[in-house]
Amino acid sequence: MDLVLFVGADPRFADHDPGRGHPERPARLEAVQAGLDGAARAIGVVADDLLSPLPPRDATAEEIARVHTPRHIERLRTLADHGGGSIDPDTAMSGGSWLAAIRAAGAGLAAVDALQGATDGAAFLALRPPGHHALPERAMGFCLLNNVAITAAALADRGARVLIVDYDAHHGNGTQDIFYADGRVGYVSFHEWPLYPGTGRLDEIGAGDGIAATCNVPLPAGATGDLYLRGIDELVAPMAARHTPDWILVSCGYDAHRDDPLTGLGLSAGDYGALAARVVQLAPRPARVVVFLEGGYDLDALRDGTAATVTALVGEATEPVEPPTSGGPGREVVDAAADLWSEVAGLT
């Protein structure tokens, strides 16, 4: 094993219950844990030898306020104090949701603390509720607080440069909005188009100091893993070379898997392993990679995708349950995104 792998998991994450029949359910965490155990078996070690648990940590009010408004924070806290309720047709809280949310928001910050003291390492955060749709003053898309953005903002305020790579099937509109004019934080998203929330067009490339720090790859249904790897090589690698990040944060949604009930993309578990391995290759040394769980609603796909991701993060080559995929539509989108970014960045 080349890397120490820290894992952020906490029983409190299961206390967020958006209601019976909701796809973002506590059972997702059981699937993730099964994937972690499966990764350990594939490598031939016990899970405790593979995974170093992160100390639990809540995000503070000050850390959350770098990203979210006081009104948003108070609204969520109050709703939880009253036992929860519906925020919009997709997003709801239970009485335990606020405490779960601030613990999830703190997981990335705990990972930063741990990785700063490691010679070489990565972190996989098995958390919920997810976060990349959450806007400064709005919870939406199953998301309450923007976990990855809270970590990125904390790092940026310390003087670090950050690159966020988002391969959830849905565009991370909240993350993009928060950093759209902030050149300290790069953001690239691979997502299905058209699909909720309707953002993430090719021409959304940042504003002001953030010009060329945002890039979107809106892929058609059926897109396969070879296109994602092409995008990493042709787009994310040159972005990383230009942006020179100290940290790479990953919004990892397993809902791009071909079996996911909410989406139409064509990835396999093997593709998730290949993507994680490619991202680690781009990371600075010592490695500073933090993977945040976002979506993924087929439990078997979530389990197998987690196992493939974790084995890749620790530098182990194991045979995935499903081989990587290729031959799907969307190559022209990847090439157009790479060409547009190069033009905007002044490289052509």
C-alpha positions in Angstrom: 0.0 0.0 0.0 1.4 3.4 -1.0 -1.1 5.6 0.9 -2.5 5.8 4.3 -6.3 5.8 4.0 -8.4 7.7 6.5 -12.1 7.0 6.6 -14.7 9.4 7.9 -17.8 7.4 9.1 -20.0 8.1 12.0 -23.2 6.6 13.5 -24.7 10.1 13.6 -24.9 10.2 9.8 -27.7 7.6 10.0 -29.8 10.0 12.2 -30.7 12.0 9.1 -33.9 10.5 7.9 -35.6 12.3 5.0 -38.6 9.9 5.1 -39.9 6.5 4.1 -39.2 5.7 0.4 -36.6 8.5 0.0 -33.7 7.3 -2.2 -31.1 9.1 0.1 -31.7 6.7 2.9 -29.6 5.5 5.9 -29.2 2.1 4.2 -26.7 3.7 1.8 -24.2 3.8 4.7 -24.5 0.0 5.2 -23.8 -0.4 1.5 -20.7 1.8 1.8 -19.5 -0.1 4.8 -19.9 -3.4 2.9 -17.8 -1.9 0.1 -15.1 -0.9 2.6 -15.0 -4.4 4.0 -14.9 -5.8 0.5 -11.9 -3.7 -0.4 -10.1 -5.0 2.6 -10.8 -8.6 1.6 -9.7 -7.9 -2.0 -6.4 -6.6 -0.8 -6.0 -9.4 1.7 -6.1 -7.5 5.0 -8.5 -6.9 7.8 -10.4 -3.7 7.5 -8.8 -2.2 10.6 -5.4 -2.6 9.0 -6.5 -0.8 5.8 -8.6 2.0 7.2 -7.6 4.6 9.8 -10.7 6.1 11.3 -10.9 9.9 11.5 -11.8 11.4 14.9 -15.4 12.7 14.7 -15.6 16.5 14.4 -18.5 19.0 14.0 -18.0 22.0 11.7 -18.1 25.1 13.8 -20.6 28.0 13.1 -17.6 30.1 11.8 -16.5 27.3 9.4 -20.1 26.8 8.0 -20.5 30.6 7.7 -17.7 30.8 5.2 -20.1 29.1 2.8 -23.7 29.6 4.1 -25.6 32.6 5.3 -26.7 32.9 9.0 -30.3 32.8 7.9 -29.8 29.4 6.1 -28.0 28.0 9.2 -30.7 29.1 11.6 -33.5 27.9 9.3 -32.0 24.3 9.2 -31.3 24.3 13.0 -34.8 25.5 13.8 -36.5 22.9 11.5 -34.6 20.1 13.2 -35.4 21.4 16.6 -39.1 21.2 15.7 -38.7 17.5 14.6 -37.9 18.1 11.0 -40.1 18.6 7.9 -40.1 19.2 4.2 -37.8 21.8 2.6 -38.8 21.2 -1.0 -40.3 18.2 -2.9 -36.9 16.4 -2.9 -35.3 17.6 0.4 -36.4 17.0 4.0 -35.1 16.9 7.5 -35.7 14.8 10.6 -35.0 15.8 14.2 -31.5 14.3 13.9 -30.6 15.9 10.6 -28.9 19.1 11.8 -26.5 17.2 14.1 -25.8 14.8 11.2 -25.2 17.7 8.8 -22.7 19.6 11.0 -20.9 16.3 11.6 -20.8 15.6 7.9 -19.6 19.1 7.2 -16.8 18.6 9.8 -15.6 15.3 8.2 -13.7 17.1 5.5 -12.1 19.4 8.0 -11.1 16.4 10.1 -9.6 14.8 7.0 -7.5 17.9 6.4 -6.1 17.8 9.9 -5.2 14.1 9.6 -3.6 14.4 6.1 -1.5 17.4 7.1 0.2 15.1 9.7 0.6 12.1 7.3 3.5 11.4 5.1 1.3 10.4 2.2 -2.4 9.7 2.4 -5.9 10.1 1.2 -9.3 10.2 2.9 -12.7 8.6 2.0 -15.6 10.2 3.7 -18.6 7.9 4.1 -21.0 10.6 5.0 -24.6 11.8 4.6 -26.4 14.0 4.0 -24.6 14.8 0.8 -23.8 18.4 0.0 -22.9 19.6 -3.5 -26.3 21.0 -4.4 -26.5 23.2 -1.2 -26.4 26.9 -2.1 -25.3 29.6 0.3 -29.0 30.2 1.4 -30.8 27.2 0.1 -30.9 23.4 0.8 -31.9 21.4 -2.2 -31.3 18.1 -4.1 -31.1 16.1 -0.8 -28.3 18.4 0.4 -28.4 20.6 3.5 -24.8 21.9 4.0 -22.2 21.9 1.2 -19.6 19.6 2.8 -17.0 19.8 0.1 -17.3 23.6 -0.2 -16.9 24.1 3.6 -13.6 22.2 3.4 -12.4 24.0 0.3 -13.2 27.4 1.8 -11.3 26.6 5.0 -8.3 25.5 3.0 -8.5 28.6 0.7 -8.6 30.9 3.7 -5.4 29.2 5.0 -3.7 30.1 1.7 -4.0 26.7 0.0 -5.0 26.2 -3.6 -7.8 23.7 -4.1 -9.2 21.7 -7.1 -12.6 20.1 -6.8 -13.4 17.2 -9.2 -17.1 16.3 -9.2 -18.3 13.2 -10.9 -21.7 12.8 -9.4 -24.3 12.3 -12.1 -25.9 15.6 -11.2 -24.2 18.9 -11.6 -22.9 20.4 -8.3 -24.7 23.7 -8.7 -24.1 24.7 -5.1 -20.3 24.2 -5.3 -20.1 26.0 -8.6 -22.1 28.9 -7.3 -20.0 29.3 -4.2 -16.7 29.5 -6.0 -17.7 30.8 -9.4 -15.7 34.0 -9.0 -13.0 32.7 -6.7 -9.8 31.8 -8.4 -8.4 30.1 -5.4 -10.7 27.1 -5.9 -11.0 25.3 -9.2 -14.1 23.3 -10.0 -14.7 20.7 -12.8 -17.9 18.7 -13.1 -18.7 15.6 -15.2 -22.5 15.2 -15.1 -25.4 14.0 -17.1 -27.2 16.6 -19.3 -30.1 17.3 -19.3 -30.8 16.4 -15.7 -31.6 18.0 -12.4 -30.8 20.7 -11.4 -30.4 22.1 -15.0 -27.1 23.9 -14.4 -23.6 23.0 -15.6 -23.7 24.1 -19.3 -20.5 24.0 -21.3 -20.2 27.8 -21.3 -20.3 28.1 -17.5 -16.6 28.8 -17.1 -16.3 31.2 -14.1 -16.4 35.0 -13.7 -14.1 37.7 -12.5 -11.1 36.2 -10.6 -12.6 32.8 -11.3 -12.5 32.9 -15.1 -11.2 29.5 -16.3 -11.4 28.1 -12.7 -14.8 26.4 -13.5 -15.3 23.8 -16.2 -18.3 21.7 -17.0 -18.6 18.5 -19.1 -22.3 17.9 -19.6 -22.5 14.3 -20.9 -25.3 12.6 -22.6 -27.1 9.5 -21.1 -25.1 6.4 -21.7 -21.7 8.0 -21.4 -19.0 5.5 -20.4 -15.9 5.4 -18.4 -13.5 5.9 -21.2 -14.9 9.4 -21.7 -14.4 10.3 -18.1 -10.7 9.2 -18.3 -10.3 11.2 -21.5 -11.7 14.2 -19.7 -9.3 13.7 -16.8 -6.4 13.6 -19.3 -7.4 16.3 -21.6 -9.1 18.7 -19.2 -8.5 18.1 -15.6 -4.7 17.4 -16.0 -4.0 20.7 -17.7 -6.3 22.5 -15.2 -4.3 21.0 -12.4 -1.0 22.0 -14.1 -2.3 25.6 -14.4 -4.0 25.8 -11.0 -1.2 23.9 -9.1 -3.5 22.7 -6.3 -2.2 21.9 -2.9 -5.4 19.7 -2.4 -7.7 17.8 -4.6 -11.2 17.3 -3.3 -13.6 14.8 -5.0 -17.4 14.9 -5.0 -17.9 11.3 -5.7 -21.4 10.3 -6.7 -22.1 6.7 -7.5 -25.3 7.6 -9.3 -23.3 7.7 -12.6 -23.4 3.9 -12.4 -25.5 2.3 -15.1 -27.8 0.7 -12.5 -28.7 3.8 -10.7 -32.5 4.4 -10.6 -32.4 8.2 -10.9 -29.9 8.7 -13.8 -28.9 7.4 -17.2 -25.2 7.4 -17.4 -23.2 4.2 -18.1 -20.4 3.8 -15.6 -19.4 0.5 -13.8 -17.7 -0.1 -10.5 -14.4 -0.6 -12.4 -14.7 2.9 -13.8 -14.9 4.4 -10.3 -11.6 2.7 -9.5 -10.0 4.0 -12.6 -11.2 7.5 -11.9 -9.9 7.5 -8.4 -6.5 6.1 -9.5 -6.2 8.9 -12.1 -7.1 11.6 -9.6 -4.4 10.3 -7.2 -1.9 10.6 -10.0 -2.8 14.3 -10.4 -2.4 15.0 -6.7 0.5 16.9 -5.2 3.0 15.0 -3.1 2.7 14.3 -0.3 -0.8 13.2 -1.6 -3.6 15.4 -0.4 -6.8 13.8 -1.8 -10.2 13.8 0.0 -13.1 11.9 -1.5 -16.6 13.0 -0.3 -19.6 10.7 -0.8 -22.4 12.4 -2.7 -25.1 10.5 -4.5 -25.6 6.9 -5.5 -28.9 5.1 -4.9 -28.5 1.6 -6.1 -27.1 -0.2 -3.1 -25.1 -2.8 -5.0 -23.6 -0.2 -7.2 -22.8 1.9 -4.2 -21.1 -1.1 -2.4 -19.0 -2.1 -5.5 -18.1 1.4 -6.4 -16.9 2.1 -2.9 -14.7 -1.0 -2.9 -13.2 0.0 -6.3 -12.6 3.5 -5.2 -10.9 2.6 -1.9 -8.6 0.0 -3.4 -7.5 2.6 -6.0 -6.9 5.2 -3.3 -4.4 3.0 -1.5 -2.6 2.1 -4.7 -3.7 -1.5 -5.0 -4.4 -3.1 -8.3 -7.3 -5.6 -7.8 -9.8 -7.0 -10.2 -13.0 -5.0 -10.0 -16.4 -6.7 -9.7 -17.3 -5.0 -13.0 -14.7 -4.1 -15.7 -14.4 -0.5 -16.9 -16.7 0.6 -19.7 -16.1 2.2 -23.1 -17.8 3.1 -26.4 -20.6 5.3 -25.1 -21.6 8.7 -26.6 -20.2 12.1 -25.6 -16.6 12.3 -26.9 -17.4 15.5 -28.8 -18.6 17.0 -25.5 -15.3 16.2 -23.7 -13.3 17.6 -26.6 -15.4 20.7 -26.8 -15.0 21.3 -23.0 -11.2 20.9 -23.3 -11.0 23.2 -26.3 -13.2 25.8 -24.6 -11.2 25.7 -21.4 -7.9 26.0 -23.2 -9.2 29.1 -25.1 -10.6 30.8 -22.0 -7.4 30.0 -20.1 -5.3 31.6 -22.8 -3.5 28.4 -23.8 -4.6 28.5 -27.5 
